[in-house]
């Protein structure tokens, strides 16, 4: 009677029953929960996906980050890959088994092996990389539009419109560059801060030059710098920051256009400052700068997202106090 009421066993249930008898009991599977403790290029402590844990919300601290990083590094080396996927939010550890009637959510993120442990690309990383690349596109677009006025004949309507709004294009381009420098991923923090400082000095110098020198003469900032090369001392740091960015891109990814821009940008500006370049040579270098800048910004979107992230485990490690860094290094060497 009881068996008739229950009905014949289903094939799936029989398979699970047999596998549980014939095979050793696997460790519990974990439900995924979003990662809150994430890498931030703006100076916040970077994230490291605690794939071995599902962790509740709580205050982020270097100690909890260290526990997550070291526990992950120690556990993944001896765990089976089929049971090593889970993620968490920094705080206290809790494990929750998945019952027969529920399945863990699908996860298609690739796990990359970093110097200090595995890491994955999360949605916040994707947003930051897209914003970083969008800043480069903004800077390149505004520069090309503004510089194109130099190649248009006098009296051209389009050229007159560009010259009238050229300072606005300058502001947009500087803003796009600033966004990219804010979100750029560089392992050596002092280098990143130096590029950001150059950008800030260039912005303040541009504002000061316009207010004190260009505006009293009823000229645009760009027109004043063209007519008065010495003004490059005030606005030049902005372009020095751009040069540093393209140098980093060329060095890290072997981009030819970025490597050439590393020499074109300072070469043109120094040639204008010293008066060593004739107008024809300046126009040639300017046209080359425009073409390479567009190519550089466009090709950024052909790169995988992970390239602009770098090794997230390095950012996680750099956020730890020195004592915890030493402890983690000792643990990883074991």
Buried (B, 14 or more C-beta within 10 A) or exposed (E): EEEEEEEEEEEEEEEEEEEEEEEEEEEEBBBBBEBBBBBBBEEEBBBBBBBBBBBEEEEBEBEBBBBBBBBBBBBBEEBEEEEBBBBBBBBEBEBEEEEEEEEEEEEEBEBBEBEBBBBBBBEBBBEBBBBBBBBBBBBBBBBBBBBBBBEBEEEEEEBEEBBEBBBEBBBBBBBBBBBBBBBBBBEEEEEBEBBBEBBBBBBBBBBEBBEEBBEEEEBBBBBBBBEBBEBBEBBBBBBBBBBBBBBBBBEBEEBEBBBBBBEBBBBBBBBBBEEEBEEEEBBEBBBBBBEBBBBBBBBBEEBEEBBBBBBBBBBBBBBBEEEBBEBBEEBBEE
